[in-house]
């Protein structure tokens, strides 16, 4: 393991970093709105758990409207629906991502409830942050791309080409000098374990252990360590991700993916 004593920071800063790691992420920033659109009121922000709902009520004049929400990394998905006060749903974005956007038009004065519902959470018991806006006009916002989802989709496609299957994946935060440790129970077989941060300027190390035994490690100075292991029996494997350098600030997001050779996968 690389020595890191020379970059140790003061205890008070380490304590602050740990507190930040245990705190839910900040509400996402709102992208620029398309021309011809105007914000209704102000940006609404808050925190929401998986399965919870938040309702915003509007009395709207005839015209076109856009409703949009963005979630922090804690939530993989949000649902945004527009309903009449009697509960009839008029339109919705079903929450397959964490940036739902809906557009709707009215020909008369209309009261609507816009309901935001938390989807799948990436870190259990940690509420995800959201930002919500309502605007006049059509096509006021375009969907943002979830970089973690893109990485997962890329690895899933590559794994399929190599007769492998994604069996585990996580999207987590690294902060300060705090290591990320994930424990999985894996069946016998051949596995490839990859961790990749969203910032190419990061440098992280990865260690894969069985108890105290190091099965494999990757200390190459980059943001994408990879380890290959072979298990002869069902094993509890510990994956440790150590931050070495942050390319921007004092934290980063990391995707951890475990793939298994499909010929080894047991039903």
C-alpha positions in Angstrom: 0.0 0.0 0.0 1.4 3.4 -0.9 2.5 5.5 2.0 0.3 8.5 2.6 1.8 10.0 5.8 3.2 13.0 4.0 -0.2 14.1 2.9 -2.0 13.7 6.2 -4.1 16.7 7.1 -5.0 18.1 10.5 -7.4 16.1 12.6 -10.0 18.8 12.5 -10.1 18.7 8.7 -10.3 14.9 8.7 -13.2 15.0 11.1 -14.9 17.6 8.9 -14.5 15.4 5.9 -16.0 12.4 7.7 -19.0 14.5 8.7 -19.4 15.6 5.1 -19.3 12.0 3.9 -22.2 11.1 6.3 -24.3 14.1 5.2 -26.7 13.9 2.3 -25.5 15.6 -0.9 -26.4 19.2 -1.6 -29.4 20.0 -3.9 -28.3 19.9 -7.6 -27.6 23.1 -9.5 -30.2 24.0 -12.1 -29.0 24.3 -15.8 -29.8 27.3 -17.9 -33.4 27.6 -19.1 -34.2 27.7 -22.8 -35.1 31.1 -24.3 -38.8 32.0 -24.2 -39.3 30.4 -20.8 -39.9 32.1 -17.5 -39.5 30.6 -14.0 -42.6 30.4 -11.9 -41.8 31.5 -8.4 -38.4 30.2 -7.3 -36.4 26.9 -7.3 -37.7 24.5 -4.7 -35.1 22.3 -2.9 -35.2 19.7 -0.3 -34.5 16.0 0.6 -36.5 12.9 -0.3 -36.2 9.2 0.5 -37.1 6.3 -1.8 -40.9 6.0 -2.0 -41.5 9.4 -0.4 -43.5 12.1 -2.3 -43.5 15.9 -2.3 -46.5 17.8 -3.8 -46.4 21.3 -5.3 -49.8 23.0 -6.2 -50.2 25.6 -8.9 -53.1 27.6 -10.3 -52.2 28.0 -13.9 -53.5 30.3 -16.7 -54.0 29.0 -20.2 -50.7 28.2 -21.9 -47.8 25.8 -22.0 -45.8 24.7 -19.0 -42.7 22.7 -18.1 -42.0 21.0 -14.8 -38.6 19.5 -14.1 -36.6 18.1 -11.2 -33.0 17.0 -10.6 -31.7 14.6 -7.9 -28.3 14.2 -6.3 -26.2 11.0 -6.8 -28.1 9.4 -3.8 -31.1 8.7 -6.0 -31.0 6.8 -9.2 -34.5 7.8 -10.2 -37.4 10.3 -9.6 -41.0 10.3 -10.8 -42.7 13.5 -11.7 -46.5 13.5 -12.3 -49.1 16.2 -12.9 -52.6 15.6 -11.6 -55.9 17.3 -11.1 -57.0 18.0 -7.5 -59.4 15.0 -7.9 -56.4 12.7 -8.4 -56.7 12.2 -12.2 -53.1 12.0 -13.6 -52.7 14.2 -16.7 -49.1 13.4 -17.6 -45.9 12.0 -16.0 -42.2 11.1 -16.4 -42.1 7.6 -14.9 -38.8 7.9 -13.1 -36.3 5.8 -15.1 -33.7 8.5 -14.4 -33.1 11.2 -11.8 -34.0 14.1 -14.0 -37.7 13.9 -14.8 -39.2 16.5 -17.1 -42.8 16.9 -18.2 -44.5 19.4 -20.5 -48.2 20.2 -20.6 -50.6 22.8 -22.0 -54.0 24.1 -20.7 -56.7 26.0 -22.5 -58.4 27.3 -19.4 -57.5 28.3 -15.8 -56.4 25.0 -14.2 -55.3 23.9 -10.7 -52.8 21.1 -10.7 -50.7 19.1 -8.2 -47.2 18.3 -9.3 -46.0 15.3 -7.4 -42.3 14.4 -7.0 -41.6 10.8 -5.8 -38.3 9.4 -4.8 -37.2 6.3 -6.7 -34.3 3.8 -6.0 -31.7 5.1 -3.5 -28.0 4.3 -4.0 -27.2 4.6 -0.3 -29.9 3.2 2.1 -31.1 5.5 4.9 -29.5 8.5 3.2 -32.1 11.0 1.8 -31.4 12.3 -1.7 -31.3 16.0 -2.4 -33.6 17.4 -5.1 -34.2 20.7 -7.0 -37.6 21.4 -8.6 -38.7 24.1 -11.0 -41.9 25.1 -12.8 -41.7 27.3 -15.8 -43.9 28.8 -18.5 -43.2 27.7 -22.0 -42.4 24.4 -23.9 -39.1 22.5 -23.9 -37.5 24.7 -21.2 -35.0 22.1 -20.2 -33.2 19.1 -21.7 -32.6 16.0 -19.8 -29.2 15.8 -18.2 -27.0 12.7 -18.6 -26.3 10.6 -15.5 -22.5 9.9 -15.9 -22.7 6.9 -13.6 -25.4 5.3 -15.6 -23.4 5.9 -18.8 -20.4 4.1 -17.2 -22.5 1.2 -16.1 -24.1 0.8 -19.5 -20.7 0.9 -21.2 -19.3 -1.8 -18.8 -22.4 -3.9 -19.2 -22.0 -3.8 -23.0 -18.3 -4.7 -22.9 -19.0 -7.4 -20.3 -21.6 -9.0 -22.6 -19.1 -9.0 -25.5 -16.6 -10.9 -23.2 -19.1 -13.4 -22.0 -19.3 -11.7 -18.6 -22.2 -10.3 -16.6 -22.5 -7.4 -14.2 -23.4 -9.0 -10.8 -22.8 -6.0 -8.4 -22.4 -2.3 -8.8 -22.4 0.7 -6.6 -22.3 4.5 -7.0 -20.7 6.2 -4.0 -18.8 9.2 -2.8 -15.2 9.5 -1.8 -14.3 12.4 0.5 -11.0 13.6 2.1 -8.8 10.6 3.1 -11.7 8.4 4.0 -11.6 4.9 2.3 -14.7 3.3 0.8 -15.1 -0.4 1.8 -17.7 -2.7 0.2 -18.3 -6.3 1.3 -19.9 -8.8 -1.1 -20.6 -12.5 -0.8 -19.6 -14.0 -4.1 -20.1 -17.5 -5.6 -17.2 -19.5 -7.0 -16.0 -18.2 -10.3 -13.8 -15.6 -12.1 -14.5 -12.0 -11.4 -13.3 -8.6 -12.7 -13.7 -5.7 -10.3 -13.4 -2.2 -11.6 -13.7 1.2 -9.9 -13.9 4.4 -11.9 -14.3 8.0 -10.8 -16.2 10.6 -12.8 -13.1 12.9 -12.8 -10.2 11.7 -15.0 -7.8 13.7 -12.9 -8.4 11.6 -9.8 -6.0 8.9 -8.6 -7.5 6.0 -6.5 -6.1 2.7 -5.4 -8.1 -0.6 -5.0 -7.5 -3.6 -2.7 -9.5 -6.8 -2.8 -9.3 -9.0 0.3 -10.5 -12.2 1.7 -10.2 -11.6 5.4 -6.6 -10.4 5.9 -5.4 -12.0 2.6 -5.0 -9.6 -0.3 -6.4 -11.3 -3.4 -5.3 -8.6 -5.7 -4.6 -4.9 -5.8 -4.2 -2.0 -8.2 -2.0 1.0 -7.2 -1.4 2.4 -10.7 -1.8 6.2 -10.6 -5.1 6.6 -12.4 -8.8 6.9 -11.8 -9.7 3.4 -12.9 -8.2 0.5 -10.9 -9.0 -3.0 -12.0 -8.6 -6.3 -10.2 -9.2 -9.9 -11.4 -9.8 -12.7 -8.9 -10.7 -16.4 -8.9 -12.8 -17.9 -6.1 -13.0 -21.6 -5.5 -15.8 -21.4 -3.0 -18.4 -18.9 -1.8 -16.4 -16.1 -0.3 -17.0 -12.8 1.5 -14.8 -10.3 -0.4 -13.9 -6.9 0.9 -13.2 -4.2 -1.7 -11.3 -1.1 -0.4 -11.1 2.0 -2.5 -8.4 4.5 -1.3 -8.3 8.1 -2.6 -4.8 9.3 -3.5 -5.3 12.5 -5.5 -8.5 14.5 -6.2 -8.5 16.2 -9.6 -11.0 18.8 -8.4 -11.6 19.7 -4.8 -11.6 17.2 -1.9 -14.2 14.7 -3.0 -15.3 12.7 -6.0 -17.9 10.2 -7.2 -16.9 6.6 -8.0 -18.6 3.7 -9.7 -17.7 0.2 -8.6 -18.6 -2.7 -10.9 -18.2 -6.4 -10.4 -18.5 -8.7 -13.4 -18.5 -12.5 -13.5 -17.6 -14.8 -16.3 -21.0 -16.2 -17.5 -19.7 -19.7 -18.0 -18.9 -19.7 -14.2 -22.2 -18.3 -13.1 -24.2 -20.9 -11.2 -28.0 -20.9 -11.0 
